[in-house]
């Protein structure tokens, strides 16, 4: 068994192990090389020693083929500006989020190949572990106006030693990517990956605590000081812009990383975790604000924060492998800790979807900008936006080879009154899937999701007063319901 496995590794991973191509091609040299490949049982199944070293290596990954229906980027419904795709409408050219028409794409496809390389070495400081996960993917539509093509995909790259973690990994605010039962990244609940420098102290009995410095760039939702760029004139005539609707962010440069901490308990029956984060919100004074003549002449900063609670409970009494996952979060000036983007790698600054008509009155849907802070015309300064999120997931095995994941979540953003072109908004999501493991490590799954973006005002083109006192128009408000889903075939190795 080991000899066969070693032969495959020699043929397929010779360059990775530093073995010359001549050795891999020559049967005699390959046979000699096999003698050096030994199983490393110290860290579990799948590891072997890199020849000539005391480092254990494990190779893995997956090959995945996805088809998305009214969804993009890993089953993400088109309700945020990190998921909305533009369209080529008659006479409109290319327009972006949140605008859609009957001629917008009904489906997209993606094929992704990922390679995982993990090493572990026993040292005087304990086990040194590295993990690298990267690959390439092919998309039928990567962005508005761009034809099908391939792109690199980067997922993880970190080093762990003596309790420290350094690199690109899961944020220590959440419980990790392994605790999710659906193929989509939900809008309610934190799932962010980030650049981290963290220390974890293990106290025994499954109890641990972590303190992490994390890149603030990945957690910055933005600072809004002017009304969102509108797709309509004051009279209501439709004029799609090249980039759809958005606002100019007045976020200042990064000064401090986010400070994240957690206390975690891992047991055979599940996991409990409490987490917190501090996030600096730096805001440049907009033009014509009090005592300001140009952007950045003055700047202000405040400290945003977020707290979260997570519980995963295993339910073998229902069926082997069953479990439930609960998450609750609250944020003030740090909205990305609520989720809100449908992706673990990019933050959103807007939510909604507008079905375009010939005029504003004949269009329907919703659009709401979101930001960590927004200009307040009452106080003539920035005020932070707050929000909260709750979600529940349940995984059930109908039989050992057939399982389902069910998710329901709600996230709400509360905007201070008398702010520039912004209103409260909420996102409700329900997701269900069915996954068949037809052979070992070969899964075929289908998933359907319902998403609702809703707010307190109808969709309209409104006059908004900017920091300079000028009136501008912003299309905001409304509610919309979006159905999406897709199919996945994935082989893990």
C-alpha positions as CSV (number, residue, x, y, z in Angstrom):
1,X,0.0,0.0,0.0
2,X,2.7,2.4,1.0
3,X,4.8,1.5,-2.0
4,X,1.9,2.3,-4.4
5,X,1.3,5.6,-2.6
6,X,4.9,6.6,-2.8
7,X,5.0,5.8,-6.5
8,X,2.2,8.1,-7.2
9,X,3.9,10.9,-5.2
10,X,7.1,10.4,-7.0
11,X,5.4,10.7,-10.4
12,X,3.0,13.5,-9.5
13,X,4.9,15.6,-6.9
14,X,8.5,15.2,-7.8
15,X,9.2,18.9,-8.3
16,X,7.4,19.7,-5.0
17,X,9.7,17.4,-3.1
18,X,12.8,18.7,-4.8
19,X,13.3,15.5,-6.8
20,X,14.8,16.0,-10.2
21,X,12.7,15.1,-13.3
22,X,15.3,12.6,-14.4
23,X,14.9,10.6,-11.2
24,X,11.1,10.6,-11.6
25,X,11.3,9.4,-15.2
26,X,14.0,6.7,-14.6
27,X,12.4,3.5,-13.1
28,X,15.6,2.6,-11.3
29,X,16.1,6.0,-9.7
30,X,12.4,6.1,-9.0
31,X,12.6,2.8,-7.2
32,X,15.5,4.1,-5.1
33,X,13.5,7.3,-4.3
34,X,10.6,5.2,-3.0
35,X,12.8,3.8,-0.4
36,X,13.1,7.2,1.2
37,X,9.4,7.9,1.3
38,X,8.3,6.9,4.8
39,X,4.9,7.2,6.5
40,X,4.8,9.9,9.2
41,X,2.3,8.7,11.7
42,X,3.0,11.3,14.4
43,X,0.3,13.7,13.0
44,X,-2.3,11.3,11.7
45,X,-3.1,9.7,8.4
46,X,-1.9,11.1,5.1
47,X,1.5,12.4,6.1
48,X,4.9,11.2,4.9
49,X,8.5,12.4,5.5
50,X,10.0,14.7,2.9
51,X,13.2,12.8,1.8
52,X,16.3,13.8,3.8
53,X,14.3,15.8,6.4
54,X,12.4,15.4,9.6
55,X,9.4,17.4,8.1
56,X,6.2,15.6,7.5
57,X,4.2,16.6,4.4
58,X,0.6,16.1,3.4
59,X,-0.9,17.0,0.0
60,X,-4.6,17.5,-0.7
61,X,-7.1,19.8,-2.4
62,X,-10.1,19.5,-4.6
63,X,-11.5,19.9,-8.1
64,X,-14.9,21.6,-8.2
65,X,-17.4,22.4,-11.0
66,X,-20.2,24.9,-10.1
67,X,-23.2,26.2,-12.0
68,X,-25.0,29.2,-10.4
69,X,-28.5,30.2,-11.2
70,X,-29.1,33.9,-10.5
71,X,-26.0,33.8,-8.3
72,X,-22.3,34.5,-8.6
73,X,-19.1,33.6,-6.8
74,X,-19.7,30.5,-4.8
75,X,-23.5,30.7,-4.7
76,X,-23.6,34.4,-3.7
77,X,-26.9,36.0,-4.6
78,X,-26.6,39.3,-6.5
79,X,-27.6,41.6,-3.6
80,X,-24.3,43.3,-2.7
81,X,-21.7,45.2,-4.6
82,X,-19.3,42.3,-4.2
83,X,-21.6,40.0,-6.0
84,X,-23.7,42.1,-8.4
85,X,-22.7,41.7,-12.0
86,X,-23.3,44.3,-14.7
87,X,-25.4,43.8,-17.9
88,X,-25.3,44.9,-21.5
89,X,-28.8,46.3,-21.9
90,X,-30.2,47.7,-25.1
91,X,-29.0,51.3,-25.4
92,X,-27.5,51.3,-21.9
93,X,-24.0,50.0,-22.4
94,X,-22.5,48.4,-19.4
95,X,-24.1,49.2,-16.0
96,X,-23.3,47.8,-12.6
97,X,-24.7,47.0,-9.2
98,X,-27.5,47.1,-8.2
99,X,-29.1,47.4,-11.6
100,X,-30.4,44.3,-13.4
101,X,-32.7,43.8,-16.4
102,X,-34.6,40.9,-18.0
103,X,-31.5,40.6,-20.3
104,X,-29.1,40.0,-17.4
105,X,-27.4,36.6,-17.2
106,X,-29.5,33.9,-15.7
107,X,-26.6,31.6,-14.9
108,X,-22.8,31.5,-14.5
109,X,-20.3,28.6,-14.4
110,X,-17.1,28.2,-12.5
111,X,-14.5,25.4,-12.4
112,X,-11.9,25.6,-9.6
113,X,-8.8,23.5,-8.8
114,X,-7.2,23.9,-5.4
115,X,-4.0,22.4,-4.0
116,X,-3.4,22.2,-0.3
117,X,0.2,21.7,1.0
118,X,0.6,21.2,4.7
119,X,3.9,20.5,6.6
120,X,4.5,19.7,10.3
121,X,7.9,19.5,12.0
122,X,8.6,18.7,15.7
123,X,11.0,21.3,17.2
124,X,12.2,22.4,20.6
125,X,9.3,24.9,20.5
126,X,6.7,22.3,19.7
127,X,5.2,21.5,16.3
128,X,5.8,24.0,13.5
129,X,2.9,23.8,11.1
130,X,2.5,25.6,7.7
131,X,-0.5,25.5,5.4
132,X,-0.8,26.8,1.9
133,X,-4.1,26.5,-0.1
134,X,-4.2,28.1,-3.6
135,X,-5.4,27.3,-7.1
136,X,-6.9,28.6,-10.3
137,X,-10.4,28.9,-11.5
138,X,-12.4,29.5,-14.8
139,X,-15.4,31.8,-14.7
140,X,-17.9,32.3,-17.5
141,X,-18.3,35.9,-16.4
142,X,-15.7,37.4,-14.1
143,X,-16.9,41.0,-14.1
144,X,-19.1,43.4,-16.1
145,X,-18.1,43.5,-19.8
146,X,-15.4,40.9,-19.4
147,X,-15.6,37.6,-21.2
148,X,-15.0,34.2,-19.8
149,X,-11.5,33.6,-18.5
150,X,-9.2,32.1,-15.8
151,X,-7.8,33.7,-12.7
152,X,-5.7,32.7,-9.7
153,X,-7.4,31.8,-6.4
154,X,-5.7,32.3,-3.1
155,X,-7.3,30.8,0.1
156,X,-4.8,30.3,3.0
157,X,-1.1,30.7,3.8
158,X,0.0,30.7,7.4
159,X,2.6,29.4,9.9
160,X,1.8,28.1,13.4
161,X,4.4,27.5,16.1
162,X,4.5,27.7,20.0
163,X,0.9,29.0,20.1
164,X,1.5,31.7,17.4
165,X,-0.3,32.0,14.1
166,X,1.1,34.4,11.4
167,X,-0.3,34.8,7.9
168,X,-3.6,34.7,6.0
169,X,-6.1,32.5,7.9
170,X,-9.5,32.6,9.4
171,X,-10.2,35.6,11.6
172,X,-10.0,34.7,15.2
173,X,-13.4,36.5,15.6
174,X,-15.1,33.4,14.0
175,X,-15.0,29.7,14.7
176,X,-13.4,28.8,11.3
177,X,-14.5,27.8,7.9
178,X,-15.1,24.2,8.9
179,X,-18.2,25.1,10.8
180,X,-20.6,25.9,7.9
181,X,-23.2,23.6,6.5
182,X,-24.1,25.4,3.3
183,X,-22.2,26.0,0.1
184,X,-22.9,29.8,0.0
185,X,-21.3,32.2,2.4
186,X,-24.2,33.6,4.5
187,X,-24.9,37.3,4.9
188,X,-25.7,37.1,8.6
189,X,-22.7,36.0,10.7
190,X,-18.9,36.5,10.4
191,X,-16.9,34.2,8.1
192,X,-14.0,36.5,7.2
193,X,-10.5,35.4,6.4
194,X,-7.7,37.9,7.2
195,X,-4.0,38.5,7.7
196,X,-3.4,37.8,11.3
197,X,-0.7,37.8,14.0
198,X,-2.2,35.8,16.9
199,X,-1.3,34.0,20.0
200,X,-3.4,31.1,21.4
201,X,-3.0,29.9,25.0
202,X,-4.3,26.4,25.7
203,X,-5.4,25.8,29.3
204,X,-6.3,22.1,29.0
205,X,-9.6,20.4,28.9
206,X,-10.4,22.0,25.5
207,X,-10.3,25.6,26.9
208,X,-8.3,28.2,25.0
209,X,-8.0,31.9,24.6
210,X,-6.6,33.9,21.6
211,X,-5.4,37.4,21.0
212,X,-4.9,38.6,17.5
213,X,-3.8,41.6,15.5
214,X,-5.6,41.6,12.2
215,X,-5.5,43.7,9.0
216,X,-8.0,46.5,9.3
217,X,-8.3,46.8,5.5
218,X,-10.4,43.6,5.2
219,X,-12.7,44.9,7.9
220,X,-13.3,48.4,6.6
221,X,-16.8,48.9,5.2
222,X,-16.2,52.6,4.4
223,X,-17.1,56.1,5.5
224,X,-19.9,57.9,3.7
225,X,-19.9,61.7,3.6
226,X,-21.9,62.3,0.4
227,X,-25.0,60.8,-1.2
228,X,-24.6,57.7,-3.3
229,X,-24.1,58.3,-7.0
230,X,-27.5,57.9,-8.5
231,X,-28.6,56.1,-11.7
232,X,-31.4,58.6,-12.2
233,X,-31.9,62.3,-12.9
234,X,-34.1,64.4,-10.7
235,X,-36.9,63.9,-13.2
236,X,-36.8,60.2,-12.8
237,X,-35.4,59.4,-16.3
238,X,-33.2,56.3,-16.3
239,X,-29.5,57.1,-16.8
240,X,-27.4,54.0,-15.9
241,X,-23.8,54.9,-15.0
242,X,-20.8,52.7,-15.8
243,X,-20.4,51.6,-12.2
244,X,-24.0,51.5,-11.1
245,X,-24.6,53.2,-7.7
246,X,-22.1,53.7,-4.9
247,X,-20.6,56.4,-2.7
248,X,-17.2,57.9,-2.4
249,X,-15.5,56.6,0.8
250,X,-13.8,59.1,2.9
251,X,-11.9,56.5,4.9
252,X,-8.5,57.7,6.0
253,X,-5.3,55.5,5.7
254,X,-4.7,52.6,8.0
255,X,-3.3,53.6,11.4
256,X,-4.0,50.6,13.6
257,X,-4.8,46.9,13.0
258,X,-7.9,45.4,14.5
259,X,-7.5,43.9,17.9
260,X,-9.5,40.6,18.1
261,X,-9.8,38.2,21.0
262,X,-11.7,35.1,21.9
263,X,-12.3,32.5,24.6
264,X,-13.1,29.0,23.2
265,X,-14.2,25.6,24.6
266,X,-13.9,22.5,22.4
267,X,-15.5,19.3,23.6
268,X,-16.7,16.0,22.1
269,X,-20.2,17.4,22.3
270,X,-19.4,20.6,20.4
271,X,-17.8,24.1,20.6
272,X,-18.6,27.3,22.5
273,X,-16.9,30.6,21.7
274,X,-17.1,34.3,22.8
275,X,-15.2,36.9,20.7
276,X,-14.7,40.6,20.6
277,X,-13.0,43.1,18.3
278,X,-11.8,46.8,18.3
279,X,-11.8,48.5,14.9
280,X,-10.5,52.1,14.3
281,X,-12.7,54.2,12.0
282,X,-10.7,56.9,10.5
283,X,-12.7,59.6,8.6
284,X,-11.4,62.5,6.5
285,X,-13.3,65.7,6.6
286,X,-15.2,66.1,3.4
287,X,-15.0,69.3,1.3
288,X,-16.8,72.4,2.7
289,X,-17.3,70.7,6.0
290,X,-16.9,73.2,8.9
291,X,-13.4,74.7,8.8
292,X,-12.4,72.5,5.9
293,X,-11.7,73.6,2.3
294,X,-10.4,70.3,0.9
295,X,-10.6,66.6,1.5
296,X,-8.3,65.5,4.3
297,X,-7.5,69.0,5.7
298,X,-9.0,67.6,8.9
299,X,-9.5,64.1,10.0
300,X,-11.5,62.4,12.8
301,X,-11.3,58.9,14.3
302,X,-13.3,56.8,16.6
303,X,-13.1,53.3,17.9
304,X,-15.6,50.8,16.5
305,X,-16.2,47.5,18.1
306,X,-18.0,44.2,17.8
307,X,-18.9,41.2,20.0
308,X,-19.9,37.7,19.0
309,X,-21.1,34.4,20.4
310,X,-20.9,31.0,18.7
311,X,-22.2,27.5,19.6
312,X,-22.0,24.3,17.7
313,X,-23.7,21.3,19.3
314,X,-23.4,17.8,17.9
315,X,-26.6,15.7,17.8
316,X,-25.7,12.1,17.3
317,X,-28.9,11.1,19.0
318,X,-30.8,12.2,15.9
319,X,-28.4,10.8,13.4
320,X,-24.6,10.2,13.3
321,X,-23.0,13.4,12.0
322,X,-25.9,15.7,12.8
323,X,-25.2,19.1,14.4
324,X,-26.6,22.6,14.9
325,X,-24.6,25.8,14.6
326,X,-25.7,29.1,16.2
327,X,-24.1,32.6,15.9
328,X,-25.0,36.1,17.2
329,X,-23.1,39.3,16.6
330,X,-23.4,43.0,17.4
331,X,-21.3,45.8,15.9
332,X,-20.9,49.5,16.3
333,X,-18.7,51.2,13.7
334,X,-17.4,47.8,12.6
335,X,-20.2,46.4,10.3
336,X,-18.1,43.8,8.5
337,X,-18.1,41.7,11.7
338,X,-21.8,41.1,11.0
339,X,-21.2,39.5,7.6
340,X,-23.1,41.5,5.0
341,X,-21.1,40.5,1.9
342,X,-21.7,36.9,1.0
343,X,-17.9,36.3,0.7
344,X,-15.1,35.6,3.3
345,X,-12.6,37.7,1.5
346,X,-14.2,41.1,0.4
347,X,-16.3,43.6,2.2
348,X,-19.5,45.2,0.8
349,X,-20.6,48.9,0.9
350,X,-24.0,48.5,-0.6
351,X,-27.0,46.1,-0.5
352,X,-29.9,45.6,-2.9
353,X,-31.0,44.8,-6.4
354,X,-33.0,47.1,-8.8
355,X,-35.0,45.7,-11.7
356,X,-34.6,48.5,-14.3
357,X,-37.6,50.1,-16.0
358,X,-37.8,53.1,-18.4
359,X,-38.2,55.5,-15.4
360,X,-37.7,55.3,-11.7
361,X,-41.5,54.7,-11.2
362,X,-41.4,51.7,-13.5
363,X,-38.3,50.2,-11.7
364,X,-38.6,48.0,-8.6
365,X,-36.2,46.6,-6.0
366,X,-33.9,48.1,-3.4
367,X,-30.7,49.9,-2.8
368,X,-29.0,50.8,0.5
369,X,-25.5,52.0,1.1
370,X,-23.8,50.8,4.3
371,X,-20.8,52.2,6.1
372,X,-18.9,52.1,9.4
373,X,-19.7,55.8,9.7
374,X,-21.8,58.4,7.9
375,X,-21.9,62.2,7.8
376,X,-24.5,63.5,10.2
377,X,-26.1,66.8,9.2
378,X,-27.3,67.5,12.7
379,X,-24.0,67.2,14.4
380,X,-21.9,68.2,11.4
381,X,-19.6,65.2,12.1
382,X,-19.5,61.5,11.5
383,X,-21.8,59.1,13.4
384,X,-21.2,55.3,13.5
385,X,-23.7,52.9,12.1
386,X,-24.7,49.9,14.3
387,X,-26.1,46.5,13.6
388,X,-26.8,43.0,14.8
389,X,-27.0,39.5,13.3
390,X,-28.4,36.2,14.3
391,X,-28.2,32.9,12.4
392,X,-28.8,29.2,12.8
393,X,-27.6,26.2,10.7
394,X,-28.6,22.6,11.0
395,X,-26.8,19.6,9.3
396,X,-28.8,16.3,9.0
397,X,-27.7,13.0,7.6
398,X,-30.6,11.2,6.0
399,X,-28.2,8.3,5.5
400,X,-24.4,8.0,5.6
401,X,-24.1,9.1,1.9
402,X,-26.9,11.7,1.9
403,X,-27.0,14.9,3.9
404,X,-28.8,18.3,4.0
405,X,-27.8,21.7,5.3
406,X,-30.3,24.3,6.4
407,X,-29.5,27.9,7.2
408,X,-31.7,30.8,8.3
409,X,-30.3,34.2,9.2
410,X,-31.2,37.9,9.8
411,X,-28.9,40.9,9.9
412,X,-29.9,44.5,10.4
413,X,-28.1,47.8,10.0
414,X,-29.3,50.8,11.9
415,X,-28.3,54.3,10.5
416,X,-28.3,57.5,12.6
417,X,-31.1,59.9,11.6
418,X,-30.4,63.0,9.5
419,X,-27.5,61.4,7.7
420,X,-26.5,61.7,4.1
421,X,-28.6,59.5,1.8
422,X,-28.7,56.5,4.1
423,X,-31.5,54.5,5.7
424,X,-31.9,51.4,7.9
425,X,-31.7,48.1,6.0
426,X,-32.0,44.4,6.8
427,X,-31.2,41.1,5.0
428,X,-33.1,37.9,5.7
429,X,-31.8,34.7,4.2
430,X,-32.9,31.0,4.1
431,X,-30.8,28.4,2.4
432,X,-31.2,24.7,2.0
433,X,-29.2,22.0,0.2
434,X,-29.0,18.3,-0.5
435,X,-25.6,16.6,-1.0
436,X,-25.0,13.1,-2.2
437,X,-21.7,11.4,-1.6
438,X,-21.8,9.0,-4.5
439,X,-18.3,7.7,-3.8
440,X,-15.6,8.4,-1.3
441,X,-14.7,12.1,-1.4
442,X,-17.0,12.7,-4.4
443,X,-19.9,14.9,-3.7
444,X,-22.8,16.1,-5.9
445,X,-25.0,18.8,-4.3
446,X,-27.8,21.2,-5.2
447,X,-28.6,24.4,-3.2
448,X,-31.5,26.9,-3.2
449,X,-31.5,30.2,-1.3
450,X,-34.0,33.0,-0.7
451,X,-32.8,36.5,0.2
452,X,-34.8,39.6,1.1
453,X,-33.3,43.1,1.3
454,X,-35.7,45.4,3.0
455,X,-35.8,48.9,4.5
456,X,-38.0,51.5,6.0
457,X,-38.7,53.7,3.0
458,X,-39.9,53.0,-0.6
459,X,-37.5,53.1,-3.5
460,X,-37.2,56.7,-4.7
461,X,-34.9,59.3,-6.0
462,X,-34.3,61.7,-3.1
463,X,-32.6,65.0,-2.6
464,X,-29.8,64.7,-0.1
465,X,-27.7,67.5,1.5
466,X,-24.0,66.9,1.4
467,X,-21.4,68.2,3.8
468,X,-21.0,71.2,1.6
469,X,-24.7,72.1,1.9
470,X,-25.3,71.3,-1.8
471,X,-28.3,69.2,-2.8
472,X,-27.7,66.0,-4.7
473,X,-29.9,63.1,-5.7
474,X,-29.6,59.5,-4.5
475,X,-31.7,56.5,-5.4
476,X,-32.3,54.6,-2.1
477,X,-34.9,52.6,-0.3
478,X,-37.2,49.8,-1.4
479,X,-37.4,46.1,-0.8
480,X,-36.6,43.1,-3.0
481,X,-36.8,39.3,-3.0
482,X,-34.1,37.2,-4.7
483,X,-34.2,33.5,-5.4
484,X,-30.8,31.9,-6.3
485,X,-29.0,28.6,-6.1
486,X,-27.0,26.1,-8.2
487,X,-25.3,22.8,-8.5
488,X,-21.9,21.6,-7.4
489,X,-19.8,18.5,-8.3
490,X,-16.6,18.3,-6.1
491,X,-13.9,15.7,-5.8
492,X,-11.7,16.1,-2.7
493,X,-8.3,14.4,-2.5
